[in-house]
Amino acid sequence: PRAASFLRLPRFLSLVTSRRDRDMSAGIGCGIAVVNNSLSIISLVPTAPAALCGQIAVGDALKDINGTPLPPGTAQDVAVSLIPGPVGTPLPLTLQTPQGSTYSVTLIRQAPISPPPPP
């Protein structure tokens, strides 16, 4: 068995870059995978809400998304379905650090912010 189950590229990109479609769905800019039977943060987009809040780190495990508990063994499709929403709406999360500390943060979903072009 593999230690992590990764999203296929199109799904990963839609989660990471906050997809824009008819309902203006947006995300929080992080990659999520099942690691050691928990949904864990595996990457952060530097210009997106998850990184900009300054609290979420790679390796933290998601325990709750918007009031929905994520017990061990939860499939990553569950997280993928719970994170996107309208631009500007809050998304409360509960996470656990690798050391076992639990914390909560509320992020505001946003469309991707492009970095400035190089000089």
LINURLIN-V986166 format. One record per pair of residues at least 12 apart in sequence whose C-alpha atoms are under 10 Angstrom apart, sorted by the first residue. I is the first residue (numbers start at 1). J is the second residue. D is the distance in Angstrom with one decimal. If there is no record, write none. Layout:
{{I J D} {I J D}}
This chain:
{{2 34 9.7} {2 35 8.8} {2 36 9.2} {3 33 9.7} {3 34 7.8} {3 35 5.7} {3 36 6.1} {3 37 8.4} {4 32 9.8} {4 33 6.2} {4 34 5.2} {4 35 4.7} {4 36 7.2} {4 37 8.5} {4 38 9.5} {4 39 9.5} {4 40 9.3} {4 42 9.7} {5 32 9.2} {5 33 5.7} {5 34 5.3} {5 35 7.1} {5 36 9.8} {5 37 9.7} {5 39 9.6} {5 75 9.4} {5 76 8.4} {6 31 8.9} {6 32 7.6} {6 33 5.2} {6 34 7.2} {6 35 9.2} {6 42 9.3} {6 76 8.6} {7 31 8.4} {7 32 7.7} {7 33 6.8} {7 34 9.4} {7 76 8.0} {7 77 8.8} {7 80 9.5} {11 31 9.8} {11 77 9.5} {11 80 8.2} {12 29 9.9} {12 30 8.8} {12 31 6.5} {12 32 8.0} {12 33 9.5} {12 80 8.8} {13 29 9.2} {13 30 9.4} {13 31 8.4} {14 26 8.9} {14 27 8.3} {14 29 9.1} {14 31 9.8} {14 80 9.1} {14 84 9.1} {15 27 6.2} {15 28 7.7} {15 29 6.5} {15 30 6.8} {15 31 6.8} {15 32 8.6} {15 79 9.6} {15 80 6.8} {15 81 9.5} {15 83 7.9} {15 84 7.5} {16 28 7.1} {16 29 4.2} {16 30 5.0} {16 31 5.8} {16 32 9.0} {16 43 8.6} {16 44 7.8} {16 45 6.8} {16 48 8.5} {16 50 9.9} {16 112 8.6} {17 29 5.8} {17 30 8.2} {17 31 9.6} {17 45 7.8} {17 47 9.8} {17 48 8.2} {17 110 9.3} {17 111 7.4} {17 112 5.5} {17 113 8.6} {17 114 9.7} {18 30 9.3} {18 48 8.9} {18 83 9.5} {18 84 7.3} {18 85 9.2} {18 87 9.2} {18 109 8.2} {18 110 7.0} {18 111 5.4} {18 112 5.8} {18 113 9.6} {19 84 8.0} {19 85 9.5} {19 110 9.5} {19 111 7.1} {19 112 8.1} {20 84 9.8} {20 85 9.9} {20 86 9.2} {20 87 9.0} {20 110 9.7} {20 111 7.0} {20 112 9.0} {21 86 9.9} {23 85 8.2} {23 86 6.7} {23 87 9.0} {24 84 9.4} {24 85 7.6} {24 86 5.5} {24 87 6.2} {24 88 9.9} {24 110 9.4} {24 111 8.2} {25 83 9.4} {25 84 5.7} {25 85 4.6} {25 86 4.6} {25 87 6.1} {25 88 9.6} {25 89 9.8} {25 109 8.4} {25 110 8.4} {25 111 7.8} {26 83 8.3} {26 84 5.2} {26 85 5.4} {26 86 5.8} {26 87 5.2} {26 88 8.2} {26 89 8.9} {26 108 9.3} {26 109 5.5} {26 110 5.2} {26 111 5.2} {26 112 7.9} {27 48 8.5} {27 49 8.3} {27 50 9.2} {27 80 9.5} {27 82 9.7} {27 83 6.0} {27 84 4.8} {27 85 6.7} {27 86 8.4} {27 87 7.9} {27 88 9.7} {27 89 9.7} {27 91 9.0} {27 107 9.4} {27 108 8.4} {27 109 5.0} {27 110 5.9} {27 111 6.9} {27 112 8.3} {28 44 8.9} {28 45 8.6} {28 47 9.8} {28 48 6.0} {28 49 5.1} {28 50 5.4} {28 51 8.5} {28 52 9.7} {28 83 7.4} {28 84 7.9} {28 85 9.7} {28 87 10.0} {28 90 10.0} {28 91 8.5} {28 107 7.1} {28 108 7.3} {28 109 5.4} {28 110 6.6} {28 111 8.5} {28 112 8.8} {29 43 8.5} {29 44 6.0} {29 45 5.2} {29 46 8.1} {29 47 8.0} {29 48 5.0} {29 49 6.3} {29 50 5.8} {29 51 7.5} {29 52 9.6} {29 83 9.8} {29 109 8.8} {29 110 8.6} {29 111 9.1} {29 112 7.8} {30 42 7.4} {30 43 5.5} {30 44 4.4} {30 45 6.0} {30 46 9.2} {30 48 8.0} {30 49 8.7} {30 50 6.4} {30 51 7.9} {30 56 9.6} {30 57 9.9} {30 58 9.0} {31 43 4.8} {31 44 6.4} {31 45 8.4} {31 50 10.0} {31 58 9.0} {31 80 9.6} {32 44 9.3} {32 58 9.4} {32 59 9.6} {32 60 9.9} {32 61 9.1} {32 62 8.9} {32 76 7.1} {32 77 9.7} {32 79 8.0} {32 80 8.3} {33 59 10.0} {33 61 9.5} {33 75 8.8} {33 76 6.2} {33 77 9.6} {33 79 9.4} {34 61 9.1} {34 72 9.3} {34 73 8.0} {34 74 8.1} {34 75 7.3} {34 76 6.4} {35 59 8.7} {35 61 8.6} {35 72 10.0} {35 73 9.6} {36 61 9.9} {36 72 8.8} {36 73 8.9} {37 61 9.9} {37 71 9.1} {37 72 5.5} {37 73 5.1} {37 74 7.7} {37 75 9.1} {38 60 9.5} {38 61 6.2} {38 62 7.4} {38 63 8.3} {38 70 8.2} {38 71 7.6} {38 72 5.1} {38 73 6.1} {38 74 7.0} {38 75 8.7} {38 76 9.0} {39 59 9.5} {39 60 8.6} {39 61 5.6} {39 62 5.6} {39 63 7.8} {39 70 7.8} {39 71 8.9} {39 72 7.8} {39 73 8.0} {39 74 7.0} {39 75 7.6} {39 76 6.5} {39 78 9.6} {39 79 8.0} {39 95 9.7} {40 57 9.7} {40 58 7.6} {40 59 5.8} {40 60 5.6} {40 61 4.1} {40 62 5.9} {40 63 9.1} {40 76 9.2} {40 95 8.9} {40 96 9.1} {40 97 9.7} {40 98 9.8} {41 56 8.2} {41 57 7.1} {41 58 5.0} {41 59 5.4} {41 60 5.6} {41 61 6.3} {41 62 7.4} {41 95 9.5} {42 57 8.5} {42 58 5.2} {42 59 6.2} {42 60 8.3} {42 61 9.4} {43 57 8.3} {43 58 5.8} {43 59 8.6} {44 56 8.6} {44 57 7.8} {44 58 7.1} {45 112 9.2} {45 113 9.7} {46 113 9.6} {46 115 9.5} {47 112 7.6} {47 113 6.1} {47 114 7.7} {47 115 7.6} {48 107 9.8} {48 108 9.7} {48 109 8.8} {48 110 7.5} {48 111 8.4} {48 112 6.7} {48 113 7.0} {48 114 9.7} {49 106 9.6} {49 107 6.1} {49 108 6.7} {49 109 7.0} {49 110 7.2} {49 111 9.7} {49 112 9.4} {49 113 10.0} {50 105 9.4} {50 106 9.5} {50 107 7.0} {50 108 9.0} {50 109 9.3} {52 107 9.4} {53 105 8.4} {53 106 9.0} {53 107 7.5} {53 108 9.7} {55 95 9.9} {55 103 8.9} {55 104 9.3} {55 105 7.9} {56 95 8.1} {56 96 9.5} {56 97 8.8} {56 103 9.4} {56 104 9.7} {56 105 8.5} {57 95 9.8} {57 96 9.9} {57 97 8.0} {57 98 9.7} {58 97 9.2} {58 98 9.6} {59 96 8.9} {59 97 7.0} {59 98 6.5} {60 94 9.9} {60 95 6.3} {60 96 5.5} {60 97 4.6} {60 98 6.0} {60 99 9.2} {60 100 9.3} {60 101 9.6} {60 102 9.4} {61 94 8.6} {61 95 5.4} {61 96 5.1} {61 97 6.5} {61 98 7.5} {61 100 9.5} {61 102 9.2} {62 79 8.7} {62 93 7.3} {62 94 6.2} {62 95 4.5} {62 96 6.5} {62 97 9.2} {62 102 9.6} {62 103 10.0} {62 104 9.9} {63 93 7.6} {63 94 5.3} {63 95 5.2} {63 96 6.8} {63 102 8.6} {63 103 9.5} {63 104 9.5} {64 79 9.2} {64 82 10.0} {64 92 8.1} {64 93 5.6} {64 94 4.9} {64 95 7.0} {64 96 9.8} {64 104 8.9} {65 78 9.6} {65 79 7.4} {65 82 6.7} {65 83 7.3} {65 91 7.3} {65 92 6.2} {65 93 4.8} {65 94 6.6} {65 95 8.9} {65 104 9.9} {65 106 9.7} {66 82 7.5} {66 83 8.2} {66 90 8.7} {66 91 5.8} {66 92 4.9} {66 93 6.1} {66 94 8.6} {66 106 8.9} {67 82 9.9} {67 91 9.4} {67 92 7.4} {67 93 7.9} {67 94 8.8} {68 82 8.4} {68 92 9.9} {68 93 9.2} {68 94 9.8} {69 93 9.7} {69 94 8.9} {70 94 9.5} {70 95 10.0} {83 109 8.5} {84 109 7.5} {84 110 9.4} {85 108 9.7} {85 109 6.9} {85 110 8.9} {86 108 9.6} {86 109 7.0} {86 110 8.0} {86 111 9.2} {87 108 7.8} {87 109 5.3} {87 110 4.9} {87 111 6.4} {88 107 9.3} {88 108 5.5} {88 109 5.2} {88 110 5.8} {88 111 8.7} {89 106 9.9} {89 107 8.3} {89 108 5.4} {89 109 5.6} {89 110 8.1} {90 105 10.0} {90 106 6.2} {90 107 5.6} {90 108 4.4} {90 109 6.3} {90 110 9.6} {91 105 8.3} {91 106 5.4} {91 107 5.1} {91 108 6.0} {91 109 6.8} {92 104 7.2} {92 105 5.9} {92 106 4.1} {92 107 6.3} {92 108 8.7} {93 105 5.4} {93 106 6.0} {93 107 7.7} {94 106 8.7}}
